[in-house]
Amino acid sequence: MVRFIDAFKSWSIEEIIAQLDPRLDFFAGTIAGMTSLGVGFPFDTVKVRFQNPEIAGKYSSTFNAITTIIREEKLFGLFKGISSPLASVALMNGLVFASYRFFMKLQLETPESIPTLGQITLAGAGSGIVSSIITTPIELIKIRQQTSFVRTTARSVAWQIYQLHGIRGLYRGVTATALRDCGYGAYFFAYEATCRLLTNSIPTQNPVDHSSILMEVENDINKLSWPVLLLAGGVAGVVGWLATFPFDVVKTRVQGSYIDLEVPATPATPLLDRSPSGHKIDSLHPFRNTLSTIVYSYKTEGINVFFRGLGPTLIRAIPVNMVTFATFETIVHAFS
């Protein structure tokens, strides 16, 4: 999380960025991201398992999934795959920070312009697409670990995929990932709209008296209460996921299929996958790409399949985003 997505968007984002130390924002965002990752990762594991058709039937509810995983795989089972996103959280925050600011600059006429909710949404969606460059291989490795019933390391999973298919293999599901990460637009929109609504703050521009704008911004910052910040974070997390959750299901199915574990076909040994289901893998594999996954999933399981795992995701979204903003603000205020 980075400061420009905090509640301080009732004014020019460019002006706030100019007044901040980017190193402090980067540090605070990294720590906040790591903290929230630890809080919400068990629910992410549950979500991924519900979305994977190979093992979804193993669990009847979120609570049942958590208790079953702990019983069969110990507490470690809930945190399988956390190493890759944990190691990349700093890089991810830096990329999101830079791309969001870039897309916002493209839309603002002047640095003093106040961004509209529409501009914030577009900038957020753009930063999500750019961030998919990093999130795609990270998500791929994470999902493979989360859906495995044996202990694996991120390095071994990444190396296996790379040996079989090279760099291209690590970007399996990039389209679905980019579509899902467009949800950053809805996330930023919801956060800003909630803060403006709860603080009754309607941004205005006064290009003549530039100093008065910054003074008004500083006063508004002090008026924002912790309940407002936390509530806005929770709302943004829920709205952000609801906006693009179907693509998250598609992404999990594409990346979770073991199409990259093909073995050479021989007359005695047909081309088989090594996934638990043992389905044949060929050029018509249902989860070979985003479009085929959408069509096949809808035809076989109906529209509800695109919301599988939504429960644990929304449960996770609220505390995760509250922790993120609380941690971020605590660190920023401590070092400011």
KENUPA-488039 format. One record per residue (C-alpha): residue number from 1; x, z, y; residue in one letter. Coordinates in nm, 3 decimals, always signed. Each point is the difference from the previous one (the first is absolute). Example, Ala and Ser with C-alpha at 12.3 -4.5 7.8 and 13.67 -1.06 7.14 Angstrom:
BEGIN
NODE resi       X       Z       Y resn
NODE    1  +1.230  +0.780  -0.450    A
NODE    2  +0.137  -0.066  +0.344    S
//
This chain:
BEGIN
NODE resi       X       Z       Y resn
NODE    1  +0.000  +0.000  +0.000    M
NODE    2  +0.128  -0.074  +0.347    V
NODE    3  -0.095  +0.140  +0.335    R
NODE    4  -0.170  -0.306  +0.136    F
NODE    5  -0.276  +0.043  -0.259    I
NODE    6  -0.060  +0.359  +0.105    D
NODE    7  -0.281  +0.113  +0.221    A
NODE    8  +0.186  -0.103  +0.311    F
NODE    9  -0.148  -0.347  +0.011    K
NODE   10  -0.245  +0.054  +0.281    S
NODE   11  +0.263  -0.154  +0.224    W
NODE   12  +0.263  -0.274  -0.009    S
NODE   13  +0.187  +0.022  -0.328    I
NODE   14  +0.296  -0.176  +0.155    E
NODE   15  +0.028  +0.267  +0.267    E
NODE   16  -0.010  +0.282  -0.251    I
NODE   17  +0.266  -0.167  -0.215    I
NODE   18  +0.217  -0.038  +0.308    A
NODE   19  -0.015  +0.375  +0.059    Q
NODE   20  +0.088  +0.098  -0.357    L
NODE   21  +0.327  +0.027  -0.187    D
NODE   22  -0.041  -0.249  -0.286    P
NODE   23  +0.248  +0.198  -0.211    R
NODE   24  -0.221  +0.307  +0.017    L
NODE   25  -0.309  -0.206  -0.084    D
NODE   26  +0.180  -0.157  -0.294    F
NODE   27  +0.121  +0.337  -0.130    F
NODE   28  -0.338  +0.167  +0.045    A
NODE   29  -0.181  -0.293  -0.158    G
NODE   30  +0.232  +0.003  -0.299    T
NODE   31  -0.046  +0.372  -0.066    I
NODE   32  -0.375  -0.030  +0.050    A
NODE   33  -0.013  -0.292  -0.240    G
NODE   34  +0.196  +0.185  -0.269    M
NODE   35  -0.219  +0.309  +0.038    T
NODE   36  -0.325  -0.191  -0.026    S
NODE   37  +0.134  -0.197  -0.296    L
NODE   38  +0.063  +0.319  -0.193    G
NODE   39  -0.347  +0.133  +0.084    V
NODE   40  -0.195  -0.308  -0.099    G
NODE   41  +0.204  -0.163  -0.276    F
NODE   42  -0.183  +0.163  -0.297    P
NODE   43  -0.324  -0.157  +0.121    F
NODE   44  +0.177  -0.333  +0.037    D
NODE   45  +0.105  +0.022  -0.365    T
NODE   46  -0.361  +0.068  -0.100    V
NODE   47  -0.122  -0.292  +0.213    K
NODE   48  +0.246  -0.242  -0.159    V
NODE   49  -0.100  +0.104  -0.351    R
NODE   50  -0.369  -0.046  +0.077    F
NODE   51  +0.073  -0.347  +0.136    Q
NODE   52  +0.208  -0.112  -0.296    N
NODE   53  -0.239  -0.147  -0.263    P
NODE   54  +0.244  +0.087  -0.279    E
NODE   55  -0.044  +0.376  +0.037    I
NODE   56  -0.297  +0.051  +0.235    A
NODE   57  -0.230  +0.102  -0.285    G
NODE   58  +0.224  +0.290  -0.090    K
NODE   59  -0.135  +0.213  +0.286    Y
NODE   60  -0.357  +0.092  +0.095    S
NODE   61  +0.056  +0.141  +0.349    S
NODE   62  +0.267  +0.087  +0.255    T
NODE   63  +0.022  +0.359  -0.119    F
NODE   64  +0.006  -0.109  -0.364    N
NODE   65  +0.280  -0.244  +0.073    A
NODE   66  +0.211  +0.264  +0.175    I
NODE   67  -0.044  +0.258  -0.277    T
NODE   68  +0.059  -0.258  -0.274    T
NODE   69  +0.320  -0.127  +0.160    I
NODE   70  +0.132  +0.354  +0.045    I
NODE   71  -0.089  +0.092  -0.358    R
NODE   72  +0.154  -0.312  -0.156    E
NODE   73  +0.284  -0.078  +0.238    E
NODE   74  +0.059  +0.332  +0.180    K
NODE   75  -0.003  +0.032  +0.377    L
NODE   76  +0.264  -0.274  +0.022    F
NODE   77  -0.261  -0.251  -0.112    G
NODE   78  -0.184  +0.030  +0.332    L
NODE   79  +0.316  -0.090  +0.191    F
NODE   80  +0.119  -0.298  -0.205    K
NODE   81  +0.128  -0.271  +0.231    G
NODE   82  +0.040  +0.217  +0.308    I
NODE   83  +0.373  -0.066  +0.032    S
NODE   84  -0.026  -0.359  +0.125    S
NODE   85  -0.253  +0.065  +0.282    P
NODE   86  +0.181  +0.323  +0.088    L
NODE   87  +0.331  -0.181  +0.036    A
NODE   88  -0.152  -0.275  +0.213    S
NODE   89  -0.215  +0.207  +0.236    V
NODE   90  +0.259  -0.014  +0.280    A
NODE   91  +0.041  -0.377  -0.026    L
NODE   92  -0.376  -0.045  -0.016    M
NODE   93  -0.060  +0.206  +0.315    N
NODE   94  +0.267  -0.193  +0.187    G
NODE   95  -0.152  -0.334  -0.101    L
NODE   96  -0.354  +0.105  +0.089    V
NODE   97  +0.117  +0.143  +0.334    F
NODE   98  +0.185  -0.317  +0.099    A
NODE   99  -0.264  -0.247  -0.117    S
NODE  100  -0.289  +0.192  +0.157    Y
NODE  101  +0.175  +0.009  +0.336    R
NODE  102  +0.088  -0.370  -0.029    F
NODE  103  -0.357  -0.108  -0.073    F
NODE  104  -0.129  +0.220  +0.280    M
NODE  105  +0.242  -0.157  +0.248    K
NODE  106  -0.124  -0.345  -0.096    L
NODE  107  -0.353  +0.096  +0.102    Q
NODE  108  +0.058  +0.198  +0.320    L
NODE  109  +0.024  -0.197  +0.323    E
NODE  110  +0.230  +0.259  +0.159    T
NODE  111  +0.172  +0.318  -0.121    P
NODE  112  -0.251  +0.195  +0.208    E
NODE  113  -0.304  -0.154  -0.173    S
NODE  114  -0.226  +0.233  -0.195    I
NODE  115  -0.052  -0.126  -0.358    P
NODE  116  -0.357  -0.050  -0.112    T
NODE  117  -0.126  +0.116  -0.339    L
NODE  118  +0.003  -0.363  -0.111    G
NODE  119  +0.366  -0.040  +0.097    Q
NODE  120  +0.088  +0.323  -0.179    I
NODE  121  -0.176  -0.128  -0.311    T
NODE  122  +0.182  -0.333  +0.004    L
NODE  123  +0.338  +0.164  +0.057    A
NODE  124  -0.067  +0.239  -0.286    G
NODE  125  -0.102  -0.279  -0.237    A
NODE  126  +0.310  -0.196  +0.095    G
NODE  127  +0.228  +0.296  -0.065    S
NODE  128  -0.167  +0.042  -0.340    G
NODE  129  +0.075  -0.359  -0.097    I
NODE  130  +0.362  +0.038  +0.108    V
NODE  131  +0.035  +0.332  -0.185    S
NODE  132  -0.111  -0.168  -0.324    S
NODE  133  +0.351  -0.144  -0.017    I
NODE  134  +0.116  +0.350  -0.085    I
NODE  135  -0.308  +0.145  -0.165    T
NODE  136  -0.045  -0.274  -0.262    T
NODE  137  +0.306  +0.077  -0.216    P
NODE  138  -0.043  +0.373  +0.062    I
NODE  139  -0.362  -0.009  -0.113    E
NODE  140  +0.087  -0.216  -0.300    L
NODE  141  +0.262  +0.245  -0.124    I
NODE  142  -0.222  +0.299  +0.075    K
NODE  143  -0.298  -0.141  -0.188    I
NODE  144  +0.209  -0.087  -0.304    R
NODE  145  +0.123  +0.359  -0.012    Q
NODE  146  -0.344  +0.150  +0.061    Q
NODE  147  -0.161  -0.198  -0.280    T
NODE  148  +0.274  +0.073  -0.252    S
NODE  149  -0.042  +0.288  -0.243    F
NODE  150  +0.376  +0.039  -0.040    V
NODE  151  +0.255  +0.110  +0.257    R
NODE  152  +0.162  -0.284  +0.188    T
NODE  153  +0.213  -0.016  +0.312    T
NODE  154  -0.062  -0.221  +0.300    A
NODE  155  +0.342  -0.155  -0.047    R
NODE  156  -0.059  -0.093  -0.363    S
NODE  157  -0.341  -0.152  +0.075    V
NODE  158  +0.135  -0.200  +0.294    A
NODE  159  +0.299  -0.121  -0.202    W
NODE  160  -0.217  -0.109  -0.291    Q
NODE  161  -0.228  -0.202  +0.226    I
NODE  162  +0.297  -0.151  +0.185    Y
NODE  163  +0.172  -0.103  -0.323    Q
NODE  164  -0.311  -0.179  -0.121    L
NODE  165  -0.118  -0.168  +0.319    H
NODE  166  +0.247  +0.068  +0.278    G
NODE  167  -0.105  +0.086  +0.356    I
NODE  168  -0.323  -0.196  -0.043    R
NODE  169  -0.107  +0.238  -0.275    G
NODE  170  +0.031  +0.298  +0.234    L
NODE  171  -0.248  -0.166  +0.235    Y
NODE  172  -0.275  -0.040  -0.254    R
NODE  173  -0.329  +0.078  +0.178    G
NODE  174  +0.132  -0.056  +0.353    V
NODE  175  -0.320  -0.180  +0.109    T
NODE  176  -0.228  +0.282  -0.111    A
NODE  177  +0.238  +0.255  +0.154    T
NODE  178  -0.002  -0.178  +0.337    A
NODE  179  -0.380  -0.023  -0.004    L
NODE  180  -0.027  +0.369  -0.083    R
NODE  181  +0.248  +0.101  +0.269    D
NODE  182  -0.209  -0.177  +0.262    C
NODE  183  -0.192  +0.327  -0.022    G
NODE  184  +0.249  +0.138  +0.251    Y
NODE  185  -0.213  -0.177  +0.259    G
NODE  186  -0.311  +0.197  -0.096    A
NODE  187  +0.210  +0.315  -0.023    Y
NODE  188  +0.138  -0.030  +0.353    F
NODE  189  -0.341  -0.100  +0.134    F
NODE  190  -0.172  +0.301  -0.159    A
NODE  191  +0.262  +0.244  +0.122    Y
NODE  192  -0.006  -0.124  +0.356    E
NODE  193  -0.380  -0.031  +0.014    A
NODE  194  -0.044  +0.353  -0.137    T
NODE  195  +0.241  +0.149  +0.253    C
NODE  196  -0.164  -0.183  +0.289    R
NODE  197  -0.345  +0.105  -0.116    L
NODE  198  +0.085  +0.367  -0.050    L
NODE  199  +0.193  +0.029  +0.325    T
NODE  200  -0.240  -0.216  +0.202    N
NODE  201  +0.304  -0.191  +0.115    S
NODE  202  -0.055  -0.356  +0.119    I
NODE  203  +0.334  -0.158  +0.096    P
NODE  204  +0.024  -0.150  +0.346    T
NODE  205  +0.270  -0.196  +0.172    Q
NODE  206  +0.151  +0.051  +0.343    N
NODE  207  +0.290  -0.243  +0.032    P
NODE  208  +0.056  +0.098  +0.363    V
NODE  209  +0.073  +0.366  -0.062    D
NODE  210  +0.205  -0.012  -0.317    H
NODE  211  +0.121  +0.360  +0.020    S
NODE  212  -0.355  +0.133  +0.010    S
NODE  213  -0.070  -0.168  -0.335    I
NODE  214  +0.285  +0.185  -0.167    L
NODE  215  -0.106  +0.329  +0.159    M
NODE  216  -0.356  -0.050  -0.126    E
NODE  217  +0.135  -0.084  -0.346    V
NODE  218  +0.202  +0.321  -0.009    E
NODE  219  -0.307  +0.202  +0.095    N
NODE  220  -0.209  -0.171  -0.269    D
NODE  221  +0.262  +0.077  -0.264    I
NODE  222  -0.025  +0.369  +0.076    N
NODE  223  -0.381  -0.014  -0.029    K
NODE  224  +0.004  -0.138  -0.355    L
NODE  225  -0.063  +0.289  -0.237    S
NODE  226  +0.123  +0.037  -0.356    W
NODE  227  -0.354  -0.031  -0.140    P
NODE  228  -0.034  -0.336  +0.175    V
NODE  229  +0.333  -0.122  -0.132    L
NODE  230  -0.073  +0.114  -0.355    L
NODE  231  -0.355  -0.133  -0.006    L
NODE  232  +0.110  -0.335  +0.139    A
NODE  233  +0.270  -0.021  -0.266    G
NODE  234  -0.252  +0.071  -0.276    G
NODE  235  -0.248  -0.256  +0.134    V
NODE  236  +0.271  -0.263  +0.036    A
NODE  237  +0.118  +0.056  -0.356    G
NODE  238  -0.350  -0.045  -0.142    V
NODE  239  -0.085  -0.306  +0.211    V
NODE  240  +0.336  -0.162  -0.064    G
NODE  241  -0.047  +0.020  -0.376    W
NODE  242  -0.365  -0.107  +0.002    L
NODE  243  +0.087  -0.314  +0.196    A
NODE  244  +0.230  -0.154  -0.260    T
NODE  245  -0.037  +0.208  -0.316    F
NODE  246  -0.117  -0.293  -0.219    P
NODE  247  +0.335  -0.168  +0.060    F
NODE  248  +0.174  +0.318  -0.113    D
NODE  249  -0.183  -0.027  -0.333    V
NODE  250  +0.103  -0.364  -0.029    V
NODE  251  +0.359  +0.085  +0.089    K
NODE  252  +0.017  +0.271  -0.266    T
NODE  253  -0.134  -0.236  -0.265    R
NODE  254  +0.240  -0.278  +0.091    V
NODE  255  +0.303  +0.226  +0.018    Q
NODE  256  -0.102  +0.215  -0.295    G
NODE  257  -0.034  -0.289  -0.243    S
NODE  258  +0.304  -0.048  -0.222    Y
NODE  259  +0.017  -0.372  +0.038    I
NODE  260  +0.371  +0.030  +0.080    D
NODE  261  +0.073  +0.151  -0.341    L
NODE  262  -0.055  -0.325  -0.184    E
NODE  263  +0.194  -0.073  -0.318    V
NODE  264  +0.097  -0.350  -0.110    P
NODE  265  -0.275  -0.176  -0.194    A
NODE  266  +0.078  -0.109  -0.354    T
NODE  267  -0.222  -0.134  -0.280    P
NODE  268  +0.014  +0.340  -0.166    A
NODE  269  -0.028  +0.206  +0.318    T
NODE  270  -0.251  -0.119  +0.262    P
NODE  271  +0.054  +0.084  +0.364    L
NODE  272  -0.119  +0.360  +0.025    L
NODE  273  +0.020  +0.262  +0.268    D
NODE  274  +0.125  +0.349  -0.064    R
NODE  275  -0.280  +0.173  +0.185    S
NODE  276  -0.221  +0.249  -0.186    P
NODE  277  -0.281  -0.254  -0.041    S
NODE  278  +0.210  -0.264  -0.172    G
NODE  279  -0.180  -0.289  +0.174    H
NODE  280  +0.160  -0.342  -0.026    K
NODE  281  +0.184  -0.108  +0.311    I
NODE  282  +0.002  -0.360  +0.109    D
NODE  283  -0.055  -0.211  +0.310    S
NODE  284  -0.365  +0.110  +0.000    L
NODE  285  +0.072  +0.372  +0.002    H
NODE  286  -0.287  +0.156  +0.203    P
NODE  287  +0.232  +0.211  +0.217    F
NODE  288  +0.256  -0.270  +0.074    R
NODE  289  -0.076  -0.009  +0.375    N
NODE  290  -0.232  +0.139  +0.269    T
NODE  291  -0.277  -0.261  -0.032    L
NODE  292  -0.013  +0.001  -0.380    S
NODE  293  -0.011  +0.380  +0.000    T
NODE  294  -0.293  +0.008  +0.244    I
NODE  295  -0.198  -0.260  -0.198    V
NODE  296  +0.069  +0.150  -0.341    Y
NODE  297  -0.063  +0.359  +0.111    S
NODE  298  -0.332  -0.089  +0.162    Y
NODE  299  -0.122  -0.206  -0.294    K
NODE  300  +0.085  +0.262  -0.260    T
NODE  301  -0.069  +0.327  +0.183    E
NODE  302  -0.215  -0.079  +0.303    G
NODE  303  +0.040  +0.094  +0.365    I
NODE  304  +0.052  +0.369  -0.074    N
NODE  305  +0.342  -0.069  -0.148    V
NODE  306  +0.140  -0.058  +0.349    F
NODE  307  -0.071  +0.360  +0.092    F
NODE  308  +0.145  +0.159  -0.311    R
NODE  309  +0.223  +0.290  +0.096    G
NODE  310  -0.156  +0.033  +0.345    L
NODE  311  -0.095  +0.365  -0.058    G
NODE  312  +0.352  +0.141  -0.045    P
NODE  313  +0.123  -0.231  +0.276    T
NODE  314  -0.243  +0.139  +0.259    L
NODE  315  +0.066  +0.354  -0.119    I
NODE  316  +0.367  -0.063  +0.057    R
NODE  317  -0.041  -0.181  +0.332    A
NODE  318  -0.137  +0.295  +0.196    I
NODE  319  +0.265  +0.268  -0.070    P
NODE  320  +0.283  -0.255  -0.008    V
NODE  321  -0.073  -0.128  +0.350    N
NODE  322  -0.062  +0.347  +0.134    M
NODE  323  +0.336  +0.114  -0.139    V
NODE  324  +0.167  -0.312  +0.138    T
NODE  325  -0.114  +0.054  +0.357    F
NODE  326  +0.048  +0.378  -0.011    A
NODE  327  +0.357  -0.038  -0.128    T
NODE  328  +0.079  -0.276  +0.246    F
NODE  329  -0.124  +0.190  +0.301    E
NODE  330  +0.170  +0.322  -0.106    T
NODE  331  +0.338  -0.171  -0.024    I
NODE  332  -0.042  -0.194  +0.325    V
NODE  333  -0.105  +0.308  +0.196    H
NODE  334  +0.281  +0.205  -0.155    A
NODE  335  +0.271  -0.245  +0.109    F
NODE  336  -0.153  -0.125  +0.323    S
//
